Amino acid sequence: MELFDVYPINDIEIVKGQGSLIWDNNGEQYVDMYGGHAVISIGHSNTHYVQSISNQLNKIGFYSNSIKIPLQVQLAQKLGQISGREDYQLFLCNSGAEANENALKLASFANGRKIIVSFTKAFHGRTSLAVAATDNPKIIAPVNQTNNVVFLPFGDAVALENYFAQNGKQVSSVIVEGIQGVGGIHVASDTFLQSIRNMCDAYGAYFIADSVQCGYGRTGKFYAHDYAGVDADIYTMAKGMGNGFPVAGISISPKLKPWHGMLGTTFGGNHLACAAALAVLEEIENHHLMQNASTIGNYLISELKKFPQVIEVRGRGLMIGIALPPELAHIKNDLLFKHHIFTGEAKPNVIRLLPALNLTQAHADTFLTAFSTLLNQTLK
């Protein structure tokens, strides 16, 4: 049997990681400025994280949600405390797509409506409903197509308000990323998010804050949406939640009430997942990683804006997009293969930086030096 060929793969085999450094099977060292799609939030092979999972594995790794799992309660309490949502409720699952899928279902259960408002360039996952709310027809199979999702221009509060004025009583939920990741690191303005909150309140719809990539402290606040000073009804999270262990969840406002069988999952909230997620929150709290993300992120953004070849620098904290002209589309690959620095991308020519929240300034400077070298070569 061969692997199903759906990923474009670089010819690199990573065998070890420590902090923001990783090594391949030839012993070559790389700086990780991407964290495997924003997943590595507290660094590779974090000691506390490894010990927490190892200790739990030596006790019990899994049992189903048919029994008490005190680690789930501990995780919910810690998450509520650090996120500032202590009166919210937690449902645990396995991936960002599953989190968004459950959030959309939960909203529809609660108000009995079908219409979902999403936005241009949105990415919410690849499961049936999440992918239908994703603005990429190429990955929406015919079976996923539905008339229940409406796409409005991202950031356009007037278009949103006009749509609600005509159709508000049919809208179940509005789902929006605080910062669009796959879409190219586009930041939702405070006024736009405030308008979503106002429209949902006025028409009985639910505000779903997709924080899968832009949450968990990455922007310097726990959720990127927090900059707008409003509360969503449901926050979805995954990626950095487990630092590589598959775990996800939705944080649910007390205005939404559960009933037995409403949502469900086999692996969600298992003992190992909770141990991993708790270790991440403890590291974020004990080492002030949200503050570090803000400090190092602001430094990177400030320095990147000094390069005349860069069209635009977007983002907050350690979620950064560097828009380059088409003739510099090679820079991402040059960073990887000439300077051994991992970054991400968004089409057509945006370099995405999503490193661990404990990224040091020294590693940030390593990236900036390499980036500067490559840009200066283009001027010769």
Secondary structure, DSSP 8 states (H G I E B T S, - for coil): ------S---S--EEEEEBTEEEETT--EEEESSHHHHT-SS-BT-HHHHHHHHHHHTT-S---TTS--HHHHHHHHHHHHHHT-TTSEEEEESSHHHHHHHHHHHHHHHH---EEEEETT----SSHHHHHTSS-GGG--GGG--TTEEEE-TT-HHHHHHHHHHHGGGEEEEEEESEETTTTSEE--HHHHHHHHHHHHHHT-EEEEE-TTTBTTTTSSSBGGGGGT---SEEEE-GGGTTTS--EEEEE-TTS---TTSS--SSTT-HHHHHHHHHHHHHHHHTTHHHHHHHHHHHHHHHHTT-TT-SEEEEETTEEEEE--GGGTTHHHHHHHHH-EE-EEETTTEEEE---TT--HHHHHHHHHHHHHHHHHHT-
